[in-house]
């Protein structure tokens, strides 16, 4: 749910160069991912409820902020989920340029959405098993790159590559790194379907931060040794780079791996995001129809409704989708850090199998750097255009719509929201 391998990191090198790209890839998990993982470790061990971060914010700050957390996450998901079919098509066209013509790429993206929707309706075990094997498949080509690159030391200094169209700069590179390292809270929404969540979540989070960072840094560092110019990099160029290193077979492996990565990420995140409407329906915040599940406990109505929204943004382009996604997701993440502090104040005796170290000072301090990093998304969103307006203005409209939606919902169903927490699963 956080990383689909090294795919999607190419524009970081283009915008920042090798040295700064590696520095960004090393610092981002320390300043952005690790604090988030600590926060999620505490909250998921204390409150392993269906709906995850939505349930945490609602318990800590009430119905209004719980609704805003869910709204921001669902709206962010519309743009986040469009990124993965977009990347799938980017890598597909590296091998088959025919798909660039007309609406063929859009149709392929739609097929990805439909296929993952059906897999998720089949149940959580199918999704988790599929994701595990896809991870091994997409990692294999990068392992070969790390092995082969030292034998090509300086050999690609004057390599002729396809001219790039990337316009990503330093700030764009930081935002793409943040996107590559975000999503830690997505696993929290399926807590009731995880064995021993109080122990499993903190361990999984901390180990995953290290694994993801290594999977990004090692291939980029290996390519630095070859002398390949940073200007040769853009989204999808791992395929061409693999061809320079290992020939056509490795290039085909990278292309297939890129498609597998995008498919696998989308597939896993459908499972996460679809649990938000389910939890909200159980609390009375959405119509009961969104709470319908099949015999495998998959919320099939919520999955289908979300899939329609995700399909609507397939044509916006990679960097624009990332900018809007981080702006909205980052705001919802800030609410989660506030919920951590609020629960420390309001419920100090709440059992916590894992606690952020440092007492109240630690709980406050870990949220500072992630919130400050969100400033990059605000800077960039002022220059990005979406449907004739800046991404910042567009994002503010979407955030304001959440406030309107809350009060409309409350007016229609003033007594329809449950005040009782759903029971926790057994430890």
NORZIKA-V73758 format. One line per field, one symbol per residue. ss: DSSP state (a for helix, b for strand, c for the rest). phi: phi as a letter, one per 30 degrees, with the letter a starting at -180 (. if undefined). Layout:
BEGIN
ss: ???
phi: ???
END
This chain:
BEGIN
ss: cccccccccaaaaaaaaaaaaaaaaaaaaaaaaaaaaaaaaaaaaacccbccaaaaaaaaacaaaaaaaaaaaaaaaaaaaaaaaaaaaaaaaaacaaaacccaaaaaaaaaaaaaaaaaaccaaaaaaaaaaaaaaaaaaaaaaaaaaaaacccccccccccccccccaaaaaaaaaaacccaaaaaabaaacccaaaaaaaaaaaaaaaaaaaaaaaaaaaacccccaaacccccaaaaaaaaacaaaaaaaaaaaaaaaaaaaaaaaaaaaaaaaaaaacccccaaaaccccccccaaaaaaaaaaaaccccccaaaaaaaaaaaaaaaaaaaaaaaaaaaaaccccccccccccaaaaaaaaaaaaaaaaaaaaaaacccbbccbbaaaaaaaaaaaaaaaaaaaaaaccccccccccccccc
phi: .cbcjdejcedddddciddddddddddeddccddedddddedddddbdcdjhedddddddbjdedddddddddddddedddddddddededdddcbeedddhcdddddeddeedddddddddkdddddddddddeddddeddddddddeedceidcecdcbdeccdcdcdddddddddddccjddddddcedccdhddcddeddddddedddeddddddddddeddiddeddcaejdedddddddbidddddddddddddedddddeddeedddddeddddddidbededcdbddcidddddddddedddddcdcdjdddddddededdddddddddddeddddddbdcdebdbbddjiddddddddddeddddedddedddcdcbhibdddddddddddddddddddddddbdcccdccddddddd
END
